[in-house]
Amino acid sequence: MSRSRLSTRFKDETGKNLSDFIAEKRIEEAKRLLEFTDKPIVAISAYLGFSSQSHFSKVFRKLSKMTPASYRENILK
């Protein structure tokens, strides 16, 4: 199945874009890692396959309404 066909079929069946779904899952994992590990944010970003820490922070902020550092700080209070 081609990438475009997979993406179209995924959207038809779930109502979500495949790329948005993948980003959401990556950020869910980032939140778990921020909460339960002491790994640096740059290491989490690289582990999850983001091209840079700034891109990771941008996507994280878009989906979570806060930065990764703020999330970690708030969750650990």
C-alpha positions in Angstrom: 0.0 0.0 0.0 1.4 3.4 -0.9 2.0 6.1 1.7 -0.7 8.3 0.3 -3.2 5.5 0.3 -2.4 4.5 3.8 -2.8 8.1 4.9 -6.1 8.5 3.1 -7.5 5.2 4.5 -6.3 6.1 8.0 -8.1 9.4 7.9 -11.3 7.8 6.4 -11.4 5.3 9.3 -10.3 7.4 12.2 -11.1 11.0 11.2 -7.5 12.0 12.0 -4.5 12.6 9.8 -1.9 9.9 10.2 0.9 12.4 10.8 -1.1 14.1 13.6 -1.8 10.7 15.2 1.9 9.8 15.1 2.8 13.2 16.6 0.3 12.7 19.4 1.7 9.3 20.2 5.3 10.7 20.3 4.2 13.5 22.6 2.4 11.0 24.9 5.6 9.0 25.1 7.6 12.2 25.7 5.3 13.0 28.6 5.8 9.6 30.1 9.6 10.0 29.8 9.6 13.5 31.3 7.6 12.2 34.2 9.3 8.9 35.0 12.9 9.4 33.9 15.6 12.0 34.5 16.7 12.0 30.9 17.6 15.4 29.5 15.0 16.9 27.2 17.5 16.8 24.3 17.9 13.1 24.8 14.2 12.5 24.8 13.9 14.6 21.7 16.5 12.5 19.9 15.1 9.2 21.2 11.7 10.1 19.8 13.2 10.9 16.4 12.6 14.7 16.3 15.0 16.5 14.0 16.0 19.0 16.7 15.2 19.9 20.3 13.5 23.1 19.0 11.2 21.1 16.7 10.4 18.8 19.6 9.6 21.8 21.8 7.4 23.3 19.1 5.3 20.2 18.6 5.2 19.5 22.4 3.9 23.1 23.0 1.4 22.9 20.2 -0.2 19.7 21.6 0.3 20.3 25.3 0.1 24.1 25.7 3.4 24.2 27.6 7.0 23.5 27.0 8.6 20.1 27.9 10.5 21.8 30.7 7.3 23.4 32.1 5.6 20.0 31.9 8.3 18.3 33.8 8.4 21.0 36.4 4.6 21.0 36.9 4.3 17.2 37.0 7.0 16.8 39.6 5.4 19.3 42.1 
